[in-house]
Amino acid sequence: MTVRKRRSSNPSPKDKAAAEEQHEMSGPPESKFKKMIIRVIAALVMVSFAAGVILFGRHLGAGAMVSFLTLCIFNELVNVAHTEANANLEIPWFRTVPWLWFLVASHLAYSQDGLSYAPMNLSGSLERNVPYIGSELGQYLTFLKNHSSLLSLWMYSITFVVSVLALRRKHLTTQLHILSFTVLALSLFVIPMKMAIHNAFAGLFWFIFPVILVAVNDSFAYFCGFFLKHQIFGEREFLSISPNKTWEGFVGGGIFTTLAGFFLPLLLNHKFLTCSYNAIEAVGGNVSECVPNEEVFGNEGYNNGNFKILNIQYHGMILALFASTVAPFGGFLASAIKRVYGLKDFANFIPGHGGFMDRLDCQFLMALATFVHLRTFVLVNEDMNFTKVLRSAIALSPEGREKLCRELSSFP
């Protein structure tokens, strides 16, 4: 996966990026429509692939896809940092240090949940679904589970020491820039993308619906800006760091996203999407027998006889408001990064779109918002408290679990 960078010239990267954006928007009409068609076809291919992964892999497939995309996004950001540290600088361990920090952050984010707790529970899934592998890896996974904090400390300490040892006086400023950029990338993407996995296991609806909202906002902001540029709000600048962004696009995208937030929940209200991973597992994996959260996905809501709004539509409107007002700023930040480094796209893997970062730059904010919304307004019943107790019980040693069972058996 490579970073697309323009040829060096006298103008600064910021000026070059602005000139290319202006040239792209002012090019021949047939060229602009050709690019639009390529974008649409590539988008349909991506949607089809993602739908296939979710259809056949369900919650685990969604989690695996998010993990893969997180790795790809970080790789693209490392390549962006490489544009500042060209090969002539001979910076030692340039790629090694960022990837070490990625491993540390991923271990801190995923290890406990991945090995012990719902929703991932890798060790439990292996033991249930692949008994031979589960038994072979059982001792190793148990060791990692029981010593996760100690392992995290050693990984962090070794990476920290390596990062300092790699510093060179003549490249110190550049290396600190790269290290700061690495920390920014990890804090913005690794943790929020982990939350996207938790959202998926709470019900695929909470994974797919926010993704669609961002896609709707991004698409209609593009189309409204494309066809209505400066026709409603005049030449008033919307964002100086990205001349292509217009008020027509921002407002138009917000309107269509709000409509999607109101109507889409009705179309996505199916047990396959609304049942949590635990609810499906509780009935042996039979989706038709699972019971979703009736308070959220049932027929409750506002009804005056002539007009009805279901509770899930209220949730959809709240998330749509965030998707149309806050989430786009993830894209604005991405535009600023590309402008500083003189890049057109973060990569050229996806025709007409660039890289994964170009398409998912708003999703990390949306995943975070959905996670908080779930914990604040949806998962506030007894089941949430039960999950917390279950996590604590799973974290106990085998002797501790036996003692807990004995104590519980004494209650009627």
N, C-alpha and C positions, 0 to 999 in steps of 0.2 A: 504494500500500500504506500503510495508516494504522495508527497505534497506538491501541489501545483504552484510553482513560483514563477513570476515573470522575470524576464531578463533585466539584469541590473543596468541602470542608466543614471544620468545626473539627477533627475527628480528624486525626492524622498519617497520611501515606500508609501507614505500617506497620500502624497500627490498622485503617485502611479495608480494606487487603488481607486482613488476618486475618479481619475481620468478613464479607467477601464469601465467602472460602473456607469459613468455618463455615456461612454461610447456604446455600451450594451443597450441602454435604454433608448438611445437616439438612433440606432441602426435602422436598416431597411425594414419595412413592415413584414416582408416575407421571411426575413432572417429571425425576427422576434417570434413570429408564429411557429416557425420550425422548432425553435428552442422550446416553446411552450408545449408542442406536441411531444417532443422527446421527454420533457419533464413528466407529462401525463402518463406516457407509456411506462417509463421507469417507475413511477409511483404505483401503477397498477401491478407491476411485477413484484415490487416490494410488499404491497398489501397482500397479494396472493400467497407469497412465501410465508409471511408472518401468520396469515390465517391458517395455512396448512400446519405450521408448527403448533399453534394453539389447539387446532382441531384434533390432532393426533397425540400431542404431548400434554394437553390440558395444562394444569397448574405447573407441573414440573417442566413442561416444555417452555412455558412462559418464563419461568425462573432461569432456565438454561439460556434462553435467548437474551435475556437482560444481562446475564453475566458475560456472554460473548460480546454484546454490544458495548458494555463498559470497557472491556479489554481493547476493542477496536478504537473507541473514542480516545482512550488514553494513548494508544499508539499514534494516532493522528496528532495529538497535542505534543507528544515527544518529538515528532517530525517537525512540527512548527518551531519548537525550541531549537531544533538543529539548524534552522535557517539563520539564527543569530550566531551560532557557534559553527562556522564553516570548517572544513577539513584542515585548512591551513593553521588554525589555532592549536591543533593537537591537544585538545583538552582530554586528560586521562579519564577513563571510565565514564565517558559522557553519557552513553545509553544505559550503562549498567546501573548507575546511581538512581536515575528516575524509576527504573523497573524494580529495583530493590525497595524503594519507598512504596511503589504500587503493591508489592507483595505484602509489606507490613500493613498497609491500610486495608487491603483485602482480608488479611487474617484477622485484624481487629474487628472488621465489619461483619464477617461471615462465619468465623470459626465456631463460636458458641452455638449460634442458631443452626449452622449447617450440620454440626455433629450431634447436638443434644435436643434442641428445642423445636417446637412447631414454629413456623410452618415447614421448614426444610427437612430437618431430622435425617441427615444422610445415613447415619449408622442404622437407624430403625428401618429405613427404606431398603437398604441393602439386605438386612437380615430377613425382611419379609418377602422381598421379591427375588433376591438372588442369594439363596441360603449358603451356597458354597463360598461365594465371594464374601458374604457377610461374616461367615465364621472365620475365614482366613484373615480378614482385616479387623476382626473384632478387637483383638488385643491392641493393635496399633491405634485404632480409633478411640478405644478407651483411654489409652495413654494420652493422646492429644486432647481428649475431652477433659481429663483430670488435671492436665498441666498446661491448659491453654494460656493462662495468665503469665506463667513463667516463660513459655515459649514466645509470647508476644513481647515480653521484656527483652529477651535475648535477641530477637529479630530486630527490634527497635534499636537496641544498643549497638549491634554490629553494623546496621545500616548507617546510624549516626556517625560512628567512628570512620567507616569507609568514606562517607561524604566529606568529612573534614580532611582525611588523608589525601583525598583527590584534589583538594584546592591547591592552586598554584598562584603565586603572587602576581605574575604578569597577566593572568586571566581571571583574577579574583572577582572583578565587577561582573563580567559575563557569567561566571559560574554561579554567583549569588543571584543574578537575574534568573537563570535557568532553575535554580533550586526554589526560588520563590514562585516561579511559574508552575513548577511541579506540585508544590504544596497547594496552590490555588486550584489546579486541576483535580487533585485528589479530594479536596474539601468540597468542591462543587459537584462532583460526579459520583464518586465511589459510594458515599453514604446515601445520597438521595436515590441512586439507582438501586441500592439495596432495599430502600423503602418501596420501590416499585414491585419488588418480589413479594414483600409482605402484603402489598395491595392485591396482587394476583391471587395469593393463597387465601385472602379474605373473600374472594369471589372474583372470577375473571372479569365480571362487569367493572370492577374498580380498577382494573388494569386497562381494559380495552376502551372504555368510555372516555377517560381523560386523554388517552392517546388520540382518539378521534377528534375530541374537542380542539386540541392543539393543531391537528392536521387541518381541520375545517377553518380555524382562524388563520393559519398560515396560507392556505390555498386561496381563501376569499380575500385576504389582505393583498395577496399578489394580484388576483384578478381585478379587484376594485382599483388598486393602484395602477394596473396596466391599462385599463380602459377609461378610468376617470381621473387620471393624474392632473392635479391643479385645476380641475373643472368646477369643483364645488367650493373648496377652501382657498382657491387662488394659489399664488406663489409662496404662501406662508410655509416656511421650513418646518419640518417635523422633527428631524434629528440630524444634527450637523455631522455626526460620525458616519452616517449612511444616507447619502442623497437620494437613493432609490426609495427609501421609506417615505410615505406621504400620509397626510391626515386622512385622505380618502381611503387609503388602504387600512389604516388603523381603525377608523370608525366603521367602515364597511365590514371588515373582518369581525369586529365586535358584534355587530348586528346579527350576522349569520351564525356566529358562535352561540349567541343567546338563543336563537331559534333552535339550533341543534340541541342545546342544553334542555330545552323544553320538550321536544318531540322525540329525540333519540332514545331516552330511557324507556319509552313505551315499546320501541322496536327491539330493544335489547333485553327486555324482561323475560328471560327464559332460564329454566333451571340450570342448564349447562353453564350459564354465565353468572347466575345470581347465587348459586350454592357455593359455600366455602369448601376448601379442600378437606377440612375435617368433617364437614357435614356429609360429603360424598363418601369419604373413607368409612364413616360410621355405618353406612348401609351397604358396605361391600363394594363400593365403586359404581353402584347402579344409580345413574343420574336421575332417572325417572322417579326414584323412591326418596330422594333427598328432600329436605324441607328448608327452603330459604328463609331469611328473616322476613316474616310476614308484616311486621310493623313498617319495614322499609319498602319491601317489594310487593306487598299486598294491595288491596283495594282501598285502604284507608287514605284519607286526605280531605280536601275541601270539596263540598258538593252542595250546590244550592238548587239542584233540580235541573237546571239548564246548562250549567257549566261545572266541570269537575277537574280538579287538579290532584293527582296522586302524590303521596309523600316522596316517591322517588323523583318526581319532576322538580320538587323543591330542592332536593339534593343536586339534581342536574343543573338547575339554574345557578346555585351557589358556585359550583365548580366551573360553570361556563363564564361567570363573572370574573373569576380568577384567571381563566384561560385567555380571556380577551383583554385584560388590563395589566396583569403582572407577568404572566408567562412569556409574552413577546419580548420582554426585556432580556431574557436569556439569549434570544437571537440578536438583540442589539449589542450585547456584550461580545458575542461571537463576531459580529461585524467590526467592532472596535479592535479585537485581536487580529483579525485578518488585515485590517487597515494598517496597524502598527508594523506588522511583519511583511506588508506588501504582497499579500496573497489574494488570489481570486476565490479559491476554495481550500478547505482543509485537506482534501484529497481528490482524486479523480476516479474513484471506484464506481460511483453511481452516475450514469450518463444524465446530464442535465441538472444534477443536484449537487455533485461534488462528493463529499465523504459522509460518513455517518454523523459526524459532529454537525455538519451543515443541516442535516435533517432532524437531529435530536437535540438541538441547542436550547429548545424551550421545554423539553420533556422533563428535565431534572427538577425544575421548579414545580411543574405540575405534579410530579410524583410525590414531592414533599408536601404539597398542599393537600393532595388526596389522602396521604397517610395521616396527616393531622386531622382532616375532616372525619375520617373513619373513626379515629380514636376519640374524637370529641362528640360527634353527633350520632354515630351508628353503632359502634361496638362498645356501648356503655351499659350493657345489661349483665345479667349473671354469668353468661357464657364467657365474657371477657375476664371476670374475676376467676372463673374456673381455669381459664388458660394460664393465668398467672400462677395459680396454685400448682397446676400440672407442671409448669416449667420448673418450679422450685423442687417438686418431687423428683423429676427426672434428673436434676442436678445432684441429688443425693447419691452417696455410695450404695452398693448393694446391701450392706448391713443397715444403712440408714433407711432404705426403702422397706426392708423387712420389719424394722422397728415401727415405721409409720403404718404399715399394714396391720400390725398387731394392735397399735393404739386405735386405729380406725375401727377395727373389728369389735372393740369394746363398746362402741356406741350403737344404739338401737337403730 
